[in-house]
Amino acid sequence: MMRLEITANDVEDMKAELRATLPEVKSSHRIEALARGLGWNTNAAMRASLANGSAEVSTNEGAFLGYLQEHGFDSEPGRIARTLAKVGIRHAMALEPLLTQFGYNVYRGRSKTPEERRAEFMADRASMLGDHAADEFIQACRFLSQFSKRKTINRKSSSYGLKHQAERFGDSRHSRGYVANGMLIAAALTLGFKVQQIDPDSPNAWFNISSKMTNDGAKLALAA
């Protein structure tokens, strides 16, 4: 389960996200559903909890959808998880201004002008906040959370290699799918791993990640 540290400012970002994705839902109902989807009983309780700091949260899709349905509205499955995921993605983007879906920067084709590369960089970076990218981020978080952190950078496992492993990781409740290199790096940053770009021209990174999954993670992988 993805758990993230959020602040009142993050809640404002999530409210804006839901305003864009659920425009037909009354504002007060969106906010109350958000609070319940993040583990609080009311919006007032959420505001009070975050008034002077942050809180670690995970999503409760049943509570989020249940509140909406009680008031005559609905949402597609996964909306609250994507909304929280985008908070983590924004944090990662702030930590690494050169991060894109591709990884660090964008592919440097010889035929591209600096202006074309800049436009591609901006577009690729913006795409990190799309729904498909959020799903990739969630899958990467689920995979990376099965590993512990070590003191030193592990140069035997790059982000590119790990992203292929993340694509194959799943269980009966979670589907597998494509994971972009940059979304795996974003997930690592959000989960608190140390991240080191392999070299200035590389899109890939190393992390202080253990070489083996935790016992629980290994059991999930074997059961998949």
Secondary structure, DSSP 8 states (H G I E B T S, - for coil): ---EEE-HHHHHHHHHHHHHH-TTS-HHHHHHHHHHHTT-SSHHHHHHHHTTS-EEE---HHHHHHHHHHTT----TTHHHHHHHHHHHHHHHHH-TTB-SSSBS----TT--HHHHHHHHHHHHHGGGSHHHHHHHHHHHHHHTTEEEEEEEEEEEEHHHHHHHHHH--BTTB------HHHHHHHHHHTT--EEESSTT-S-EEEEEEEEE-HHHHHHHHH-
